[in-house]
């Protein structure tokens, strides 16, 4: 059986190819058909540079690690054909010390699809059919919208940041940067009962953040953000900009927490490290997720949040190159989705 897949063959070169499905589903795996996938900033880095965070791709690769799918062949798993499942892309070993502690994001033998971090590379989800480990497939209620369920993976990352900040009811939180991950951090923090504010240089995304759970929004360069110094219990840095990290150090209260959700790139910008000492700030990194995947799936299926507001555009799978270019052009305020061709 053949199927359509998108292949990144070089920087800014994506082609649609016909692939052949294996005759047999591997043991412990489920055969799936893509329902909806979404683009991540890491996909964009691979598209632009054929590399991300220092990991150079060694060969052509199908990108994509945010997706949901329907079961074609359960292959003995406790799933039914036609059932919609959320896909946890972290293929953890379950045997190392970190897995034993529940820290599957730090698994020493972890495999991750659509990424240069796993060698040999594993193709990701930007393809019509694929086999994936059954333990990574999470069944959801029949009335779940697959366009919403594809948010489960990125929402898990944002939820992990919120949990690393010990955010709860009444916690004052500021999210710096209202890209997709920042917006999902707003959803995650609001779901915990926090009082959420946001900052960004773009008035449009600040307004969007206020529609999905932020109670206050501030536009950098327009509003007096300096007046908010030492206001927040927790600041979640989601922009990747070192200036925003310095801003986070200003905004957080003494003995507060700054959680780094973004991948802050190397820069010549001086970082105000002395403020960490003077204010006894806890700076915490947040990488992928652990238990948060189940938490995110529950939040999506509960329909508490309006994920429609976070969908920027939809493209067909055969238009993956156009979707990535649309993202590269900075036209998207929210998530870009990929759907199987009709």
PECOR-V924784 format. One record per helix or strand. SS is the DSSP state (~ for helix, > for strand). FROM is the first residue (numbers start at 0). TO is the last residue. If there is no record, write none. Layout:
# PECOR-V924784
SS_FROM_TO, SS_FROM_TO
This chain:
# PECOR-V924784
>_1_9, >_12_19, >_28_37, ~_40_48, >_50_51, >_54_55, >_60_60, >_65_72, >_83_86, >_89_90, ~_96_99, ~_103_105, >_110_111, >_126_126, >_128_132, ~_133_135, >_136_138, ~_145_148, ~_150_163, >_171_175, ~_179_190, >_194_199, ~_202_210, >_215_219, >_222_222, ~_224_227, >_231_236, ~_241_250, >_251_259, ~_273_277, >_281_284, ~_291_301, ~_306_309, >_310_315, ~_316_327, >_334_338
